[in-house]
Every structure is written in structure tokens, then in C-alpha cells.
């Protein structure tokens, strides 16, 4: 068997926004392991989630309570298919130094790390989506993307916009790209203020929830109650927290992360920088799309960045580390 230096590898898992109709269909048709993941997810939810992911319609798939379990199932299906293919090729699957998920991708990462079961994972993100949709009722939430704003101006932006309502930085995705979140009036005001501060683009996003903001407090409280009844195990490999990139090595820390990250921001820049500083030189995005791969290349340009989703492959699976060693 051949293998790779796992100490230099991290597995990363995408969040909401990576979904698309048809995701995972070709993969499941070619891989028994992937097909089994979708079957288990369907059984856990008591409905054909796989059919929604494969056939749509897009408007239904894009609903938060559907997109999140569909992305989780597809991500774990990619991981299962990849491990299956590695075994077929006689490649010892790398045990990465870290796993990390972007927002709801943390659930996928925890399933991959053995901290929660697949069945619990899809049920939890279904409930997470439901709670996010209803949290902050009566206080209409919005989100917006800001491109090209100098990070030095972020405190000034938050201070100025907060006069219009609840507002904060939801995602620090890559240098020069942040997502803001809060009450509708505040987010709308942030568009003009961000441009005045030098943002090249400031665009409201087509979402109706204020994710990663204090408006998610009700969702966080509800999920704390739900998560208390779920069995967690210590994750292997460790995860990194969305808000501050601290290591998550215990079952209780994992449980706490899934509550706290609903109301705090996702500092993806800090997460990637923390892994790079720890020696990670190869990042593998596992799941539908290549959103995280693009972000990571801007954060850590010297790193090798790979994605399992290959639109050019008949089964849409890219199998890294499968090239024979050079002489």
C-alpha cells in the first residue's frame, strides 16, 4: 500500500450555498459506499432527501432546512466514495491532522471525525435549519457580502452600522471578503457605509435569515436543548472552532461549538491560518462544489488545494494522492 504524510493534510467541508440540483447523483450511481450514505440519510429523515438533491426543484432544495442535510449527506458520500476508491487502488487513506467545516460544514466535519453519527448529523442540521428560519421572529434578518474592504475599517463599519440595528461580521471568508449579518435596516445601511469606507462591492445576499448574529439566539437556545440529548464522541482528528480557530478535541467542546457558532462569526481566515501554522500544506475540500478551495487559495497561496468534486469526471469524483510515486 502507498500512503501520504497525513500530518500535512486537512479535510475541510463546505457549508450552505454549495448545494446544486444533481449533486451526488453520479457519485451514488458509481459508488456503493456513496449510495449507502444517501440511503442512511433518507432513512434517518424518513423521506427521500436524495431525490430532492438529485432532481430538485432548486427552490425547494435551497430552503435552509433542506439544503443543510442535503449538503451534509453529499459531503459524507464524497468521503465514503473516496475511501472506497483509495482502498480499491491500494492507497492507505490519510488520517488528516485537522478537520474543519465552514458554518454548517462543522456538522459534516464532526461526522467525518466520528464525533456524531451520520443519522444524528442529518437530523440535527434539519432541525438547525428549521430553528434558524424561525429565530428572531419579528426582527427581519438579512446578510450581505462586502468585497475589497480593508479589514482595518471593519470596527468602524460595525460601530457606524450598529446605530441602525443589530449588526455584525458573520463570515471572514478570505482577505478582502467578508459577509455581514443583522437586522434588515442595519444590513441595508451597511451597503452604502461600506462603499464609503472603500469596499469595491457591497451586495445583499438572497437569504432571509441573519446567520451568525445575535438574531440566532433563539435558535442557539433550541439547539442546545436538542444537542443535549445526542451522543458525542471525541473527534479524531480535532476540529477548529469557527469563531476563533481554537482546537476542538473533546465531545463536550464539539457540542458547545455547535451552539456557539450560531450566534458568533465564522473566521475562516483564522481557521486556515491556524492549520497552516501547524504544518498543514495540503487542504482537501470534501463535498459538493469548490467554494472553500477558492477561499483557501487566497488565504494560503503556497498551499496545495484540492477538491473531491470534479465536474469533468463521469462520477464527479477526484481521487487525490492516486498518482504513482515518481522514480
C-alpha positions as CSV (number, residue, x, y, z in Angstrom):
1,X,0.0,0.0,0.0
2,X,1.1,3.6,-0.7
3,X,0.2,6.4,1.6
4,X,0.7,10.1,2.2
5,X,2.1,12.3,5.0
6,X,-1.2,12.8,6.9
7,X,0.4,15.3,9.3
8,X,0.4,17.8,6.5
9,X,-3.2,17.3,5.3
10,X,-6.5,18.9,6.4
11,X,-10.0,17.9,5.4
12,X,-12.4,20.8,5.0
13,X,-16.2,20.7,4.5
14,X,-18.4,23.3,2.8
15,X,-21.5,25.0,4.2
16,X,-24.8,26.2,2.9
17,X,-24.5,27.8,-0.6
18,X,-22.6,24.8,-2.1
19,X,-25.8,22.9,-2.9
20,X,-27.0,22.4,-6.5
21,X,-29.6,20.1,-8.1
22,X,-28.0,16.8,-9.1
23,X,-25.2,16.9,-6.5
24,X,-24.1,13.4,-5.6
25,X,-26.3,11.6,-8.1
26,X,-23.5,10.4,-10.5
27,X,-21.3,9.6,-7.4
28,X,-24.0,7.4,-5.9
29,X,-24.6,5.6,-9.2
30,X,-20.9,4.7,-9.4
31,X,-20.1,4.1,-5.7
32,X,-21.9,1.6,-3.5
33,X,-20.4,3.4,-0.5
34,X,-21.8,6.8,-1.5
35,X,-25.2,5.2,-2.3
36,X,-25.3,3.7,1.2
37,X,-24.7,7.2,2.7
38,X,-27.7,8.6,0.9
39,X,-29.8,5.6,1.8
40,X,-28.9,6.1,5.5
41,X,-29.7,9.8,5.3
42,X,-33.0,9.1,3.7
43,X,-33.9,6.6,6.4
44,X,-32.8,8.9,9.2
45,X,-35.1,11.7,8.0
46,X,-37.9,9.4,6.9
47,X,-38.1,11.0,3.5
48,X,-36.2,10.8,0.1
49,X,-33.7,13.6,0.7
50,X,-31.6,12.1,-2.0
51,X,-34.3,12.6,-4.6
52,X,-34.6,16.3,-3.7
53,X,-30.8,16.6,-4.0
54,X,-30.7,14.9,-7.4
55,X,-34.0,16.1,-9.0
56,X,-34.8,19.3,-7.3
57,X,-36.6,21.6,-7.7
58,X,-33.9,24.1,-6.8
59,X,-36.3,26.4,-4.9
60,X,-37.1,23.6,-2.5
61,X,-33.5,22.3,-2.2
62,X,-32.3,25.9,-1.4
63,X,-34.6,26.1,1.6
64,X,-32.3,26.1,4.7
65,X,-33.9,23.1,6.3
66,X,-33.3,21.1,3.1
67,X,-30.0,22.5,1.9
68,X,-28.2,21.7,5.1
69,X,-28.9,18.0,5.4
70,X,-28.5,17.5,1.7
71,X,-25.0,19.1,1.8
72,X,-24.1,17.0,4.8
73,X,-25.2,13.8,3.1
74,X,-23.4,14.7,-0.1
75,X,-20.2,15.6,1.7
76,X,-20.1,12.3,3.6
77,X,-21.0,10.5,0.4
78,X,-17.9,12.0,-1.2
79,X,-15.8,11.0,1.7
80,X,-17.1,7.4,1.6
81,X,-16.6,7.1,-2.1
82,X,-13.1,8.5,-1.8
83,X,-12.2,6.0,0.9
84,X,-13.7,3.2,-1.2
85,X,-11.6,4.2,-4.2
86,X,-8.4,4.5,-2.2
87,X,-8.9,1.0,-0.9
88,X,-9.5,-0.3,-4.4
89,X,-6.3,1.4,-5.6
90,X,-4.3,0.0,-2.6
91,X,-3.8,3.5,-1.1
92,X,-3.9,3.8,2.7
93,X,-6.4,6.6,3.4
94,X,-4.7,9.5,5.1
95,X,-5.7,10.4,8.6
96,X,-5.6,14.2,8.4
97,X,-4.2,16.5,11.1
98,X,-7.4,18.5,11.2
99,X,-10.9,18.6,10.0
100,X,-12.8,21.9,9.7
101,X,-16.2,22.9,8.4
102,X,-17.5,26.3,7.3
103,X,-20.6,27.0,9.3
104,X,-23.0,24.0,9.0
105,X,-20.0,22.2,7.4
106,X,-18.9,21.7,11.1
107,X,-21.6,19.0,11.3
108,X,-20.1,17.2,8.3
109,X,-16.6,17.5,9.8
110,X,-17.9,16.0,13.1
111,X,-19.5,13.1,11.3
112,X,-16.2,12.6,9.4
113,X,-14.3,12.7,12.6
114,X,-16.5,10.2,14.3
115,X,-17.9,12.6,16.8
116,X,-21.5,12.2,15.8
117,X,-23.3,9.6,13.6
118,X,-24.5,10.3,10.1
119,X,-28.1,9.8,11.1
120,X,-27.8,12.2,14.0
121,X,-25.9,14.7,11.8
122,X,-28.7,14.9,9.1
123,X,-31.4,15.1,11.7
124,X,-29.5,17.8,13.6
125,X,-28.9,20.0,10.6
126,X,-32.6,19.6,9.5
127,X,-33.5,20.9,13.0
128,X,-30.8,23.6,12.8
129,X,-32.3,24.9,9.5
130,X,-35.8,24.9,10.9
131,X,-34.7,26.8,14.0
132,X,-32.7,29.3,12.0
133,X,-35.7,30.1,9.8
134,X,-37.9,31.0,12.8
135,X,-35.3,32.6,15.1
136,X,-35.6,36.3,15.6
137,X,-39.3,36.3,14.5
138,X,-40.5,39.9,14.1
139,X,-36.9,41.2,13.5
140,X,-36.3,40.6,9.8
141,X,-32.8,39.4,9.2
142,X,-30.6,39.9,6.2
143,X,-27.0,39.3,5.1
144,X,-24.7,41.0,2.6
145,X,-21.3,40.3,1.0
146,X,-18.6,43.1,1.1
147,X,-15.7,42.8,-1.3
148,X,-12.5,44.7,-1.2
149,X,-13.0,46.5,2.1
150,X,-9.7,47.0,4.1
151,X,-10.1,44.9,7.3
152,X,-8.8,47.9,9.3
153,X,-12.2,49.6,8.6
154,X,-14.3,46.7,10.0
155,X,-14.5,48.1,13.5
156,X,-15.6,51.5,12.1
157,X,-18.1,49.8,9.9
158,X,-19.7,47.8,12.8
159,X,-19.8,50.9,15.0
160,X,-21.5,53.1,12.4
161,X,-24.0,50.5,11.2
162,X,-25.0,49.3,14.7
163,X,-26.8,52.6,15.1
164,X,-29.4,51.2,12.6
165,X,-29.9,47.9,14.5
166,X,-28.3,44.5,15.3
167,X,-25.3,44.1,13.1
168,X,-22.0,42.2,12.9
169,X,-19.4,40.3,10.9
170,X,-20.9,36.9,10.1
171,X,-18.1,35.4,7.9
172,X,-14.5,36.5,7.4
173,X,-14.0,34.3,4.4
174,X,-10.8,35.4,2.8
175,X,-8.7,38.6,2.6
176,X,-11.0,41.3,1.3
177,X,-14.1,39.2,1.5
178,X,-16.5,39.4,4.5
179,X,-20.2,38.7,5.0
180,X,-22.2,40.8,7.4
181,X,-25.4,39.9,9.1
182,X,-28.1,41.5,11.2
183,X,-31.5,43.3,11.1
184,X,-32.7,44.3,7.7
185,X,-32.4,48.1,8.3
186,X,-28.8,47.7,9.5
187,X,-27.7,45.5,6.7
188,X,-29.2,47.8,4.1
189,X,-27.4,50.8,5.7
190,X,-24.2,48.8,5.7
191,X,-24.1,48.7,1.9
192,X,-23.7,52.5,1.5
193,X,-21.4,52.8,4.5
194,X,-19.1,50.0,3.3
195,X,-18.8,51.7,-0.1
196,X,-17.9,55.0,1.6
197,X,-15.2,53.1,3.5
198,X,-13.7,51.8,0.3
199,X,-15.5,48.5,-0.5
200,X,-15.4,47.7,-4.2
201,X,-18.7,45.8,-4.0
202,X,-21.4,45.6,-1.4
203,X,-24.2,43.2,-2.3
204,X,-27.2,42.0,-0.3
205,X,-27.5,38.2,-0.4
206,X,-30.7,36.3,-1.3
207,X,-31.2,34.9,2.2
208,X,-33.9,35.7,4.7
209,X,-32.1,34.8,7.9
210,X,-29.3,36.7,9.8
211,X,-27.0,33.7,10.3
212,X,-24.1,34.1,12.8
213,X,-25.6,37.0,14.5
214,X,-27.4,37.7,17.8
215,X,-30.7,37.2,16.0
216,X,-29.9,33.5,16.1
217,X,-30.1,33.4,19.9
218,X,-33.4,31.6,20.0
219,X,-32.1,29.0,17.5
220,X,-29.0,28.6,19.7
221,X,-31.0,28.0,22.8
222,X,-33.3,25.5,21.0
223,X,-30.3,23.6,19.5
224,X,-28.6,23.5,23.0
225,X,-31.6,21.5,24.2
226,X,-31.6,19.2,21.2
227,X,-27.8,18.6,21.3
228,X,-28.0,17.7,25.0
229,X,-29.8,14.5,24.0
230,X,-27.3,13.5,21.3
231,X,-24.3,11.2,22.0
232,X,-21.0,12.8,21.1
233,X,-17.5,11.3,21.0
234,X,-14.1,13.0,21.0
235,X,-13.4,13.9,17.4
236,X,-10.4,12.3,15.6
237,X,-8.8,14.4,14.0
238,X,-9.5,17.5,16.1
239,X,-11.6,20.3,14.6
240,X,-11.1,24.0,14.8
241,X,-13.8,26.4,16.1
242,X,-15.4,28.7,13.6
243,X,-15.2,31.8,15.7
244,X,-11.6,31.8,16.9
245,X,-9.9,28.7,15.5
246,X,-9.3,27.1,18.9
247,X,-8.8,23.3,18.8
248,X,-11.9,21.1,19.5
249,X,-10.7,17.8,20.9
250,X,-13.4,16.6,23.2
251,X,-17.0,15.6,22.9
252,X,-18.3,18.4,25.1
253,X,-16.2,21.0,23.2
254,X,-17.8,19.8,20.0
255,X,-21.3,20.0,21.5
256,X,-20.6,23.6,22.7
257,X,-19.2,24.6,19.3
258,X,-22.5,23.7,17.5
259,X,-24.4,26.0,19.9
260,X,-22.0,28.9,20.0
261,X,-21.3,29.2,16.3
262,X,-24.9,30.1,15.5
263,X,-24.5,33.5,17.1
264,X,-20.8,34.1,16.6
265,X,-19.0,34.7,13.3
266,X,-17.0,32.3,11.1
267,X,-13.4,33.4,10.9
268,X,-12.4,31.1,8.0
269,X,-9.2,33.1,7.5
270,X,-8.1,32.4,11.1
271,X,-9.0,28.7,10.8
272,X,-6.9,28.2,7.6
273,X,-4.0,30.2,9.0
274,X,-4.1,28.1,12.2
275,X,-3.9,24.9,10.2
276,X,-1.1,26.3,8.0
277,X,0.9,27.4,11.1
278,X,0.5,23.9,12.5
279,X,2.2,22.4,9.3
280,X,-0.7,21.7,7.0
281,X,0.4,22.1,3.4
282,X,-2.5,20.3,1.6
283,X,-6.2,21.1,2.0
284,X,-8.8,18.8,0.6
285,X,-12.3,20.1,0.2
286,X,-14.8,17.2,0.6
287,X,-18.3,17.8,-0.6
288,X,-20.2,19.5,-3.4
289,X,-18.6,22.4,-5.3
290,X,-15.2,24.1,-4.8
291,X,-16.1,27.2,-2.7
292,X,-13.7,26.6,0.1
293,X,-10.9,25.7,-2.3
294,X,-11.1,29.1,-3.9
295,X,-11.1,30.8,-0.5
296,X,-8.2,28.8,0.8
297,X,-6.1,29.7,-2.2
298,X,-6.5,33.3,-1.4
299,X,-5.6,32.8,2.3
300,X,-2.7,30.3,1.9
301,X,-1.5,30.8,-1.7
302,X,1.5,28.4,-1.2
303,X,-0.7,25.5,-0.1
304,X,-1.8,22.7,-2.3
305,X,-5.6,22.9,-2.5
306,X,-7.7,20.0,-3.8
307,X,-11.4,19.3,-4.2
308,X,-13.2,16.0,-4.4
309,X,-15.9,17.4,-6.7
310,X,-14.6,17.1,-10.3
311,X,-17.2,18.2,-12.9
312,X,-15.1,16.6,-15.6
313,X,-15.2,13.1,-14.1
314,X,-18.0,10.7,-15.1
315,X,-18.8,10.1,-11.4
316,X,-17.7,13.7,-10.4
317,X,-15.1,12.2,-8.1
318,X,-11.5,13.4,-8.0
319,X,-9.2,10.9,-6.3
320,X,-6.1,12.7,-4.8
321,X,-2.9,11.0,-3.9
322,X,-3.5,8.3,-6.5
323,X,-0.7,9.2,-8.8
324,X,2.2,6.6,-8.6
325,X,5.3,7.8,-6.8
326,X,7.9,9.3,-9.1
327,X,11.1,7.3,-9.6
